[in-house]
Amino acid sequence: MGVFAIILHVIYLILAAAVAVAVSVFTVDSWRRFWVPVAVFIGALLALWLLHVLVICVISLFADPKKKPASIHNFFRWVSVVTLDVFLTIAGVRFRVEGREKLPDRPFLLVCNHLSILDPLVMMVAFRDRDVAFISKKENRSIPAVNRFMMPCGCLFLDRNDSRAAVYTIRQAAEYISEGLCSMAICPEGTRNRTEDPILPFHAGSFKIAIKAGCPLVIAGIRGTQKVCRRFPFRTTPVDICILDTVPAEQTKAARSTELAHLAESEIAGWLTAGA
C-alpha cells in the first residue's frame, strides 16, 4: 500500500474502533456480549466507506469527463489511486510485481492478459509511479461517478463495434504517449477470459498504438485476480504480475501489429502455462 492509503486505512480503523468502544461503554452489559462491539465496529467501518464513496461522488461532479487532462499528475488521479489501493487491500488482494527493472524510462504501451474486472485496478495501483492509464470498453462510460474520474486519469474508452471510433481512440492513446502525458495499457484479448484456455487470441489493432507512438512495448502477465471474489472476505488472494519483456521503440516502429500481437500472446501464454 502507498503511504496515503495506509494513513487513510488506519484512520478508518481507529474511528471504527472508537465508535465500537464508545457504544460498548455506554451500553449496559454490552461487554458481556462479544458480538455487540464487533458488530458496531464492522457497521462503523462500512458507514465510513459509504461516506467515502459519497465524497468521491461529490468530487466527481467537478471533473470534466470530456476534457483532455493537461497533466496526468492531478488531484483526480491521486484520489483514484489512493481509493483503489485501500479498496484492493480490503478485498484481500496482495499483489507482487516481478521484472519491474525491465520497464523503460519513457512512456510506454503496456499489454497484458485479462482475467477479471480487477485487472486494470491492480495495474494502476501497482504502476502508480509510472502513471499508467487504461483503455477501457465504452460501456464503462455509463458508470456514474467512475466515468468522470477516468478521463482526468488519462483513461480512454474503446468502442469495439465501431471501427472508426476505435481508430480515433488508438490515435488518442498514441498522442498521450508521444506527448509524455502518461503510459497507456490495454488488454488485447478484448474481453475477460472465462474459458479453460490460458489466453484468448489477441487483437492486433491494439498494438498499433505503440507503432504510431513510436514507443516501447511492455508485455506483462497477470494471474490470480479471477479468484478474488470467491475468496473474499475470509481469505486473501495473491496476485502475480510479471513484466515478461520490453520491446524497444526502434523495434516497434519497424514491426507489424500482427507480429507484435503474436509475440505478446506467445510470451504471456507461456508464462501462464508455466505457472499453472
BALOBA-1460 file (C-alpha; in Angstrom, 3 decimals):
// residues 276
<rec num="1" residu="m" x="0.000" y="0.000" z="0.000"/>
<rec num="2" residu="g" x="1.033" y="3.589" z="-0.593"/>
<rec num="3" residu="v" x="1.667" y="5.971" z="2.287"/>
<rec num="4" residu="f" x="-1.600" y="7.908" z="1.903"/>
<rec num="5" residu="a" x="-3.596" y="4.694" z="1.506"/>
<rec num="6" residu="i" x="-2.074" y="3.316" z="4.712"/>
<rec num="7" residu="i" x="-2.869" y="6.532" z="6.590"/>
<rec num="8" residu="l" x="-6.468" y="6.546" z="5.331"/>
<rec num="9" residu="h" x="-6.904" y="2.868" z="6.182"/>
<rec num="10" residu="v" x="-5.543" y="3.354" z="9.712"/>
<rec num="11" residu="i" x="-7.728" y="6.422" z="10.314"/>
<rec num="12" residu="y" x="-10.866" y="4.492" z="9.336"/>
<rec num="13" residu="l" x="-9.900" y="1.557" z="11.539"/>
<rec num="14" residu="i" x="-9.238" y="3.851" z="14.512"/>
<rec num="15" residu="l" x="-12.521" y="5.719" z="14.050"/>
<rec num="16" residu="a" x="-14.488" y="2.482" z="13.747"/>
<rec num="17" residu="a" x="-12.781" y="1.078" z="16.857"/>
<rec num="18" residu="a" x="-13.504" y="4.294" z="18.774"/>
<rec num="19" residu="v" x="-17.187" y="4.085" z="17.881"/>
<rec num="20" residu="a" x="-17.305" y="0.430" z="18.951"/>
<rec num="21" residu="v" x="-15.663" y="1.228" z="22.308"/>
<rec num="22" residu="a" x="-17.935" y="4.209" z="22.915"/>
<rec num="23" residu="v" x="-21.090" y="2.214" z="22.195"/>
<rec num="24" residu="s" x="-19.876" y="-0.650" z="24.377"/>
<rec num="25" residu="v" x="-19.054" y="1.647" z="27.295"/>
<rec num="26" residu="f" x="-22.427" y="3.361" z="27.279"/>
<rec num="27" residu="t" x="-24.449" y="0.226" z="26.597"/>
<rec num="28" residu="v" x="-25.377" y="-1.850" z="29.624"/>
<rec num="29" residu="d" x="-23.791" y="-5.302" z="29.721"/>
<rec num="30" residu="s" x="-22.551" y="-4.888" z="26.172"/>
<rec num="31" residu="w" x="-19.081" y="-6.167" z="27.065"/>
<rec num="32" residu="r" x="-20.643" y="-9.437" z="28.152"/>
<rec num="33" residu="r" x="-21.973" y="-9.874" z="24.664"/>
<rec num="34" residu="f" x="-18.901" y="-10.035" z="22.493"/>
<rec num="35" residu="w" x="-20.823" y="-9.650" z="19.233"/>
<rec num="36" residu="v" x="-22.002" y="-6.114" z="20.145"/>
<rec num="37" residu="p" x="-18.652" y="-4.266" z="19.819"/>
<rec num="38" residu="v" x="-17.707" y="-6.446" z="16.852"/>
<rec num="39" residu="a" x="-20.955" y="-5.657" z="15.046"/>
<rec num="40" residu="v" x="-20.628" y="-1.949" z="15.849"/>
<rec num="41" residu="f" x="-17.023" y="-1.923" z="14.593"/>
<rec num="42" residu="i" x="-17.977" y="-3.567" z="11.296"/>
<rec num="43" residu="g" x="-21.001" y="-1.309" z="10.910"/>
<rec num="44" residu="a" x="-18.972" y="1.818" z="11.618"/>
<rec num="45" residu="l" x="-16.297" y="0.767" z="9.129"/>
<rec num="46" residu="l" x="-18.905" y="0.172" z="6.450"/>
<rec num="47" residu="a" x="-20.507" y="3.534" z="7.227"/>
<rec num="48" residu="l" x="-17.150" y="5.272" z="6.845"/>
<rec num="49" residu="w" x="-16.639" y="3.659" z="3.470"/>
<rec num="50" residu="l" x="-20.103" y="4.610" z="2.333"/>
<rec num="51" residu="l" x="-19.267" y="8.166" z="3.358"/>
<rec num="52" residu="h" x="-16.022" y="7.872" z="1.405"/>
<rec num="53" residu="v" x="-17.950" y="6.766" z="-1.688"/>
<rec num="54" residu="l" x="-20.350" y="9.684" z="-1.235"/>
<rec num="55" residu="v" x="-17.434" y="12.125" z="-1.045"/>
<rec num="56" residu="i" x="-15.956" y="10.580" z="-4.196"/>
<rec num="57" residu="c" x="-19.281" y="11.063" z="-5.979"/>
<rec num="58" residu="v" x="-19.376" y="14.719" z="-4.925"/>
<rec num="59" residu="i" x="-15.779" y="15.269" z="-6.066"/>
<rec num="60" residu="s" x="-16.588" y="13.654" z="-9.410"/>
<rec num="61" residu="l" x="-19.052" y="16.465" z="-10.129"/>
<rec num="62" residu="f" x="-16.067" y="18.798" z="-10.547"/>
<rec num="63" residu="a" x="-14.345" y="16.537" z="-13.093"/>
<rec num="64" residu="d" x="-14.869" y="17.056" z="-16.806"/>
<rec num="65" residu="p" x="-15.075" y="13.606" z="-18.455"/>
<rec num="66" residu="k" x="-14.806" y="15.108" z="-21.959"/>
<rec num="67" residu="k" x="-11.742" y="17.277" z="-21.421"/>
<rec num="68" residu="k" x="-8.254" y="16.026" z="-22.178"/>
<rec num="69" residu="p" x="-6.154" y="16.252" z="-18.994"/>
<rec num="70" residu="a" x="-3.462" y="18.931" z="-19.110"/>
<rec num="71" residu="s" x="-1.385" y="16.768" z="-16.813"/>
<rec num="72" residu="i" x="-1.742" y="13.239" z="-15.527"/>
<rec num="73" residu="h" x="-0.360" y="14.392" z="-12.178"/>
<rec num="74" residu="n" x="-3.663" y="15.749" z="-10.954"/>
<rec num="75" residu="f" x="-5.923" y="15.615" z="-7.925"/>
<rec num="76" residu="f" x="-8.397" y="13.210" z="-9.515"/>
<rec num="77" residu="r" x="-5.739" y="10.606" z="-10.251"/>
<rec num="78" residu="w" x="-4.375" y="10.892" z="-6.709"/>
<rec num="79" residu="v" x="-7.841" y="10.357" z="-5.218"/>
<rec num="80" residu="s" x="-8.498" y="7.448" z="-7.581"/>
<rec num="81" residu="v" x="-5.258" y="5.588" z="-6.873"/>
<rec num="82" residu="v" x="-5.478" y="6.036" z="-3.096"/>
<rec num="83" residu="t" x="-9.086" y="4.830" z="-3.087"/>
<rec num="84" residu="l" x="-8.271" y="1.838" z="-5.299"/>
<rec num="85" residu="d" x="-5.290" y="0.990" z="-3.104"/>
<rec num="86" residu="v" x="-7.392" y="0.782" z="0.053"/>
<rec num="87" residu="f" x="-10.240" y="-0.981" z="-1.775"/>
<rec num="88" residu="l" x="-7.908" y="-3.718" z="-3.026"/>
<rec num="89" residu="t" x="-6.451" y="-4.125" z="0.459"/>
<rec num="90" residu="i" x="-9.928" y="-4.576" z="1.954"/>
<rec num="91" residu="a" x="-10.761" y="-7.034" z="-0.842"/>
<rec num="92" residu="g" x="-7.775" y="-9.084" z="0.270"/>
<rec num="93" residu="v" x="-5.653" y="-8.526" z="-2.847"/>
<rec num="94" residu="r" x="-1.947" y="-8.982" z="-2.158"/>
<rec num="95" residu="f" x="-0.058" y="-8.352" z="-5.365"/>
<rec num="96" residu="r" x="3.612" y="-8.637" z="-6.172"/>
<rec num="97" residu="v" x="5.427" y="-7.401" z="-9.253"/>
<rec num="98" residu="e" x="8.347" y="-9.183" z="-10.903"/>
<rec num="99" residu="g" x="10.592" y="-7.714" z="-13.569"/>
<rec num="100" residu="r" x="9.945" y="-4.071" z="-12.702"/>
<rec num="101" residu="e" x="13.537" y="-3.322" z="-13.715"/>
<rec num="102" residu="k" x="12.540" y="-4.094" z="-17.323"/>
<rec num="103" residu="l" x="10.284" y="-1.035" z="-17.521"/>
<rec num="104" residu="p" x="11.659" y="1.694" z="-19.802"/>
<rec num="105" residu="d" x="12.424" y="5.209" z="-18.579"/>
<rec num="106" residu="r" x="9.970" y="6.782" z="-21.024"/>
<rec num="107" residu="p" x="6.181" y="6.415" z="-21.522"/>
<rec num="108" residu="f" x="5.197" y="3.056" z="-22.997"/>
<rec num="109" residu="l" x="2.314" y="0.861" z="-24.087"/>
<rec num="110" residu="l" x="1.618" y="-1.990" z="-21.676"/>
<rec num="111" residu="v" x="-0.305" y="-5.063" z="-22.835"/>
<rec num="112" residu="c" x="-1.493" y="-7.854" z="-20.553"/>
<rec num="113" residu="n" x="-3.998" y="-10.691" z="-20.367"/>
<rec num="114" residu="h" x="-7.477" y="-10.122" z="-18.941"/>
<rec num="115" residu="l" x="-8.970" y="-12.364" z="-16.232"/>
<rec num="116" residu="s" x="-11.099" y="-10.037" z="-14.106"/>
<rec num="117" residu="i" x="-12.561" y="-6.542" z="-13.889"/>
<rec num="118" residu="l" x="-9.948" y="-6.010" z="-11.185"/>
<rec num="119" residu="d" x="-7.026" y="-6.279" z="-13.628"/>
<rec num="120" residu="p" x="-6.924" y="-2.566" z="-14.573"/>
<rec num="121" residu="l" x="-7.378" y="-1.528" z="-10.932"/>
<rec num="122" residu="v" x="-4.476" y="-3.669" z="-9.763"/>
<rec num="123" residu="m" x="-2.276" y="-2.475" z="-12.617"/>
<rec num="124" residu="m" x="-2.979" y="1.210" z="-11.946"/>
<rec num="125" residu="v" x="-2.016" y="0.780" z="-8.291"/>
<rec num="126" residu="a" x="0.974" y="-1.455" z="-8.994"/>
<rec num="127" residu="f" x="2.412" y="1.026" z="-11.501"/>
<rec num="128" residu="r" x="1.254" y="4.242" z="-9.896"/>
<rec num="129" residu="d" x="4.779" y="5.635" z="-10.153"/>
<rec num="130" residu="r" x="4.661" y="5.243" z="-13.958"/>
<rec num="131" residu="d" x="1.267" y="6.940" z="-14.427"/>
<rec num="132" residu="v" x="-0.345" y="4.035" z="-16.277"/>
<rec num="133" residu="a" x="-3.826" y="4.714" z="-17.680"/>
<rec num="134" residu="f" x="-6.081" y="2.066" z="-19.219"/>
<rec num="135" residu="i" x="-8.075" y="1.880" z="-22.412"/>
<rec num="136" residu="s" x="-11.465" y="0.572" z="-21.326"/>
<rec num="137" residu="k" x="-14.557" y="-0.621" z="-23.146"/>
<rec num="138" residu="k" x="-17.059" y="2.126" z="-23.907"/>
<rec num="139" residu="e" x="-19.702" y="0.529" z="-21.646"/>
<rec num="140" residu="n" x="-17.757" y="1.757" z="-18.615"/>
<rec num="141" residu="r" x="-18.506" y="5.309" z="-19.696"/>
<rec num="142" residu="s" x="-22.043" y="4.808" z="-18.344"/>
<rec num="143" residu="i" x="-20.911" y="4.007" z="-14.780"/>
<rec num="144" residu="p" x="-21.880" y="7.017" z="-12.611"/>
<rec num="145" residu="a" x="-19.012" y="8.909" z="-10.924"/>
<rec num="146" residu="v" x="-16.423" y="6.377" z="-12.149"/>
<rec num="147" residu="n" x="-16.582" y="7.640" z="-15.734"/>
<rec num="148" residu="r" x="-15.945" y="11.210" z="-14.589"/>
<rec num="149" residu="f" x="-12.719" y="10.135" z="-12.900"/>
<rec num="150" residu="m" x="-11.387" y="8.007" z="-15.727"/>
<rec num="151" residu="m" x="-10.753" y="10.733" z="-18.295"/>
<rec num="152" residu="p" x="-8.801" y="13.044" z="-15.936"/>
<rec num="153" residu="c" x="-6.709" y="9.981" z="-15.018"/>
<rec num="154" residu="g" x="-5.786" y="9.556" z="-18.682"/>
<rec num="155" residu="c" x="-8.109" y="6.617" z="-19.379"/>
<rec num="156" residu="l" x="-9.821" y="6.302" z="-22.753"/>
<rec num="157" residu="f" x="-12.853" y="4.395" z="-23.997"/>
<rec num="158" residu="l" x="-12.839" y="1.968" z="-26.919"/>
<rec num="159" residu="d" x="-15.918" y="1.139" z="-28.979"/>
<rec num="160" residu="r" x="-15.288" y="-2.399" z="-30.212"/>
<rec num="161" residu="n" x="-18.294" y="-2.242" z="-32.557"/>
<rec num="162" residu="d" x="-17.349" y="0.989" z="-34.307"/>
<rec num="163" residu="s" x="-14.118" y="0.726" z="-36.290"/>
<rec num="164" residu="r" x="-13.914" y="4.478" z="-36.950"/>
<rec num="165" residu="a" x="-14.309" y="5.316" z="-33.263"/>
<rec num="166" residu="a" x="-11.767" y="2.623" z="-32.371"/>
<rec num="167" residu="v" x="-9.195" y="4.161" z="-34.745"/>
<rec num="168" residu="y" x="-9.758" y="7.556" z="-33.127"/>
<rec num="169" residu="t" x="-9.155" y="6.081" z="-29.655"/>
<rec num="170" residu="i" x="-5.958" y="4.413" z="-30.847"/>
<rec num="171" residu="r" x="-4.741" y="7.761" z="-32.178"/>
<rec num="172" residu="q" x="-5.603" y="9.463" z="-28.899"/>
<rec num="173" residu="a" x="-3.691" y="6.852" z="-26.910"/>
<rec num="174" residu="a" x="-0.665" y="7.242" z="-29.203"/>
<rec num="175" residu="e" x="-0.800" y="11.021" z="-28.703"/>
<rec num="176" residu="y" x="-0.926" y="10.656" z="-24.911"/>
<rec num="177" residu="i" x="2.224" y="8.534" z="-25.029"/>
<rec num="178" residu="s" x="4.030" y="10.708" z="-27.604"/>
<rec num="179" residu="e" x="3.318" y="13.860" z="-25.620"/>
<rec num="180" residu="g" x="4.642" y="12.232" z="-22.456"/>
<rec num="181" residu="l" x="1.288" y="12.649" z="-20.730"/>
<rec num="182" residu="c" x="1.185" y="9.068" z="-19.434"/>
<rec num="183" residu="s" x="1.811" y="5.445" z="-20.298"/>
<rec num="184" residu="m" x="-1.160" y="3.543" z="-21.707"/>
<rec num="185" residu="a" x="-2.302" y="-0.015" z="-21.038"/>
<rec num="186" residu="i" x="-4.716" y="-2.263" z="-22.890"/>
<rec num="187" residu="c" x="-5.872" y="-5.882" z="-22.776"/>
<rec num="188" residu="p" x="-5.618" y="-7.100" z="-26.396"/>
<rec num="189" residu="e" x="-7.954" y="-10.039" z="-25.736"/>
<rec num="190" residu="g" x="-10.784" y="-7.519" z="-25.808"/>
<rec num="191" residu="t" x="-12.760" y="-9.215" z="-23.046"/>
<rec num="192" residu="r" x="-12.245" y="-11.290" z="-19.910"/>
<rec num="193" residu="n" x="-11.051" y="-14.822" z="-20.431"/>
<rec num="194" residu="r" x="-13.690" y="-17.135" z="-18.953"/>
<rec num="195" residu="t" x="-12.501" y="-20.228" z="-20.837"/>
<rec num="196" residu="e" x="-10.175" y="-23.053" z="-19.857"/>
<rec num="197" residu="d" x="-7.588" y="-21.802" z="-22.333"/>
<rec num="198" residu="p" x="-4.707" y="-19.811" z="-20.809"/>
<rec num="199" residu="i" x="-5.351" y="-16.857" z="-23.101"/>
<rec num="200" residu="l" x="-7.720" y="-15.631" z="-25.818"/>
<rec num="201" residu="p" x="-6.465" y="-14.553" z="-29.262"/>
<rec num="202" residu="f" x="-5.011" y="-11.036" z="-29.255"/>
<rec num="203" residu="h" x="-6.451" y="-8.266" z="-31.441"/>
<rec num="204" residu="a" x="-3.559" y="-6.884" z="-33.476"/>
<rec num="205" residu="g" x="-5.148" y="-3.427" z="-33.663"/>
<rec num="206" residu="s" x="-4.224" y="-2.773" z="-30.037"/>
<rec num="207" residu="f" x="-0.529" y="-2.792" z="-30.957"/>
<rec num="208" residu="k" x="-0.917" y="-0.001" z="-33.486"/>
<rec num="209" residu="i" x="-0.768" y="2.349" z="-30.502"/>
<rec num="210" residu="a" x="2.892" y="1.506" z="-29.903"/>
<rec num="211" residu="i" x="3.664" y="1.708" z="-33.622"/>
<rec num="212" residu="k" x="2.016" y="5.122" z="-34.051"/>
<rec num="213" residu="a" x="3.557" y="6.490" z="-30.841"/>
<rec num="214" residu="g" x="6.962" y="5.005" z="-31.630"/>
<rec num="215" residu="c" x="7.241" y="3.905" z="-28.012"/>
<rec num="216" residu="p" x="8.447" y="0.797" z="-26.167"/>
<rec num="217" residu="l" x="6.024" y="-2.106" z="-25.820"/>
<rec num="218" residu="v" x="5.857" y="-3.679" z="-22.364"/>
<rec num="219" residu="i" x="4.495" y="-7.232" z="-22.273"/>
<rec num="220" residu="a" x="3.074" y="-8.232" z="-18.879"/>
<rec num="221" residu="g" x="1.168" y="-11.161" z="-17.440"/>
<rec num="222" residu="i" x="-1.258" y="-11.180" z="-14.530"/>
<rec num="223" residu="r" x="-2.858" y="-14.090" z="-12.669"/>
<rec num="224" residu="g" x="-4.924" y="-14.542" z="-9.528"/>
<rec num="225" residu="t" x="-7.442" y="-11.712" z="-9.918"/>
<rec num="226" residu="q" x="-10.155" y="-14.138" z="-11.057"/>
<rec num="227" residu="k" x="-10.073" y="-15.745" z="-7.589"/>
<rec num="228" residu="v" x="-10.665" y="-12.598" z="-5.511"/>
<rec num="229" residu="c" x="-14.480" y="-12.724" z="-5.486"/>
<rec num="230" residu="r" x="-14.507" y="-16.394" z="-4.491"/>
<rec num="231" residu="r" x="-12.080" y="-15.900" z="-1.601"/>
<rec num="232" residu="f" x="-13.450" y="-12.608" z="-0.228"/>
<rec num="233" residu="p" x="-13.960" y="-11.820" z="2.663"/>
<rec num="234" residu="f" x="-12.373" y="-14.674" z="4.611"/>
<rec num="235" residu="r" x="-9.165" y="-15.234" z="2.655"/>
<rec num="236" residu="t" x="-6.610" y="-13.030" z="0.973"/>
<rec num="237" residu="t" x="-5.752" y="-13.565" z="-2.680"/>
<rec num="238" residu="p" x="-2.188" y="-13.467" z="-4.010"/>
<rec num="239" residu="v" x="-1.960" y="-11.766" z="-7.397"/>
<rec num="240" residu="d" x="1.155" y="-12.121" z="-9.521"/>
<rec num="241" residu="i" x="2.210" y="-9.515" z="-12.066"/>
<rec num="242" residu="c" x="5.237" y="-10.188" z="-14.217"/>
<rec num="243" residu="i" x="6.943" y="-7.896" z="-16.711"/>
<rec num="244" residu="l" x="7.929" y="-10.516" z="-19.253"/>
<rec num="245" residu="d" x="9.596" y="-8.416" z="-21.906"/>
<rec num="246" residu="t" x="10.055" y="-4.902" z="-23.229"/>
<rec num="247" residu="v" x="10.271" y="-4.359" z="-26.965"/>
<rec num="248" residu="p" x="12.386" y="-1.234" z="-27.651"/>
<rec num="249" residu="a" x="10.830" y="1.656" z="-29.533"/>
<rec num="250" residu="e" x="13.117" y="1.079" z="-32.524"/>
<rec num="251" residu="q" x="11.679" y="-2.412" z="-32.968"/>
<rec num="252" residu="t" x="8.038" y="-1.437" z="-32.520"/>
<rec num="253" residu="k" x="8.379" y="1.252" z="-35.207"/>
<rec num="254" residu="a" x="9.647" y="-1.303" z="-37.725"/>
<rec num="255" residu="a" x="7.315" y="-4.167" z="-36.746"/>
<rec num="256" residu="r" x="3.833" y="-5.036" z="-37.918"/>
<rec num="257" residu="s" x="0.969" y="-5.069" z="-35.462"/>
<rec num="258" residu="t" x="0.349" y="-8.769" z="-36.183"/>
<rec num="259" residu="e" x="3.974" y="-9.594" z="-35.337"/>
<rec num="260" residu="l" x="3.803" y="-7.734" z="-32.042"/>
<rec num="261" residu="a" x="0.474" y="-9.374" z="-31.213"/>
<rec num="262" residu="h" x="1.883" y="-12.851" z="-31.868"/>
<rec num="263" residu="l" x="4.979" y="-12.119" z="-29.767"/>
<rec num="264" residu="a" x="2.986" y="-10.795" z="-26.794"/>
<rec num="265" residu="e" x="0.399" y="-13.574" z="-26.939"/>
<rec num="266" residu="s" x="3.079" y="-16.263" z="-27.053"/>
<rec num="267" residu="e" x="5.077" y="-14.859" z="-24.143"/>
<rec num="268" residu="i" x="2.063" y="-14.330" z="-21.879"/>
<rec num="269" residu="a" x="0.554" y="-17.721" z="-22.735"/>
<rec num="270" residu="g" x="3.896" y="-19.400" z="-21.980"/>
<rec num="271" residu="w" x="4.148" y="-17.662" z="-18.597"/>
<rec num="272" residu="l" x="0.561" y="-18.544" z="-17.658"/>
<rec num="273" residu="t" x="1.045" y="-22.171" z="-18.696"/>
<rec num="274" residu="a" x="4.310" y="-22.483" z="-16.771"/>
<rec num="275" residu="g" x="2.674" y="-21.145" z="-13.617"/>
<rec num="276" residu="a" x="-0.490" y="-23.244" z="-13.859"/>
